[in-house]
């Protein structure tokens, strides 16, 4: 049973609020907050092989004392690291304790992304890892999570580690189904995706997580479909002579695919259940024309029709096309765009009135809030 994240040891009010920003309020939310990527620790390279912008690991000696400077509230630690091939400047912000922990002459593996700044190549905020600890890290994948300001990756991992000590989950898939699709258990997959043991096990876990995402998505679609199939159609729309006459005025003959799609839409419009149909086709295959004819059917039956476009630019293109096609037939077309677009308040109010009194048939862009 899911618990509040506040019950996790080490999670206080501040961290609870930070997690809430990520929509993490329960232990279930937390274990389903997946890493966005993984960091691997490769074989260390020499300083002479360092390349700007490429994350790397360098086994090197602290070649100078670590100097600490203060810039107002900010503290800056700087120094040099070196191996047999050269030296590299390193610096850390707001980590003053490094002055007393990184001693000149000691060896570490420095991990970071070299940048070119202030006229030289340097490492900024690199990790400093003792070689023995680094060898163990080389065998692991380190998850990197989507975060919010004030919440660290380490804090999230610590919370997950605490949760998985007691977290339990009953797998919703029967054993036979898991065996058929060659899937690991749900709990094992969740644990592995957060704490990978090796590349192979991580891939097995990802396969199960992906399966679950698709399964739940298609299960939800089936539920919607079943509900819609039992929803009565209160607005019967029939094919009529006006629609036939409109199709005859088109400068080209409809394709067999368009005719088939329109035949199915016609049957749905005249049926007892509401239509819930996806029209699929390649770019330029004529989907918009099928939608236009279906909308014309609705209008000739005394109803209104609306077309929603994904962008304002596309909404404008559809609007101009629909005006050109329909206005000579006495059908008024209006366009509503989302707040902040080019439409004025007066134009919006006029269009709203036109829609509400039944005189206009609108084109929307997808950012518009239908009230």
Secondary structure, 3 states (H helix, E strand, C coil): CCCEHHHCCCCCHHHHHHHHHCCCCEHHHHHCCCEEEEEECCCCECHHHCCCCCEEEEEEEECCCCEEEEECCEEEEEEEEEECCEEEEEEEECCCCHHHHCCCCCEEEEEEECEEECCEEEEECCEEECHHHHHHHCCCEEEEECCCCCCCHHHHHHHHHHHCCCCCCCCCCCHHHHHHCCCCCHHHHHHHHHCCCCHHHHHHHHHHHHHHHHHHHHHHHHHHHHHHHCCECCCCCCCCHHHHHHHHCCCCCCCHHHHHHHHHHHHHHHCCECCCCCCCCCCCCCHHHHHHHHHHHHHHCCCCCCEEECCHHHHHHHHHHHHHHHHHHCCEEEEECCCCCCCCHHHHHHHHHHHHCCCEEEEEECCCCCC
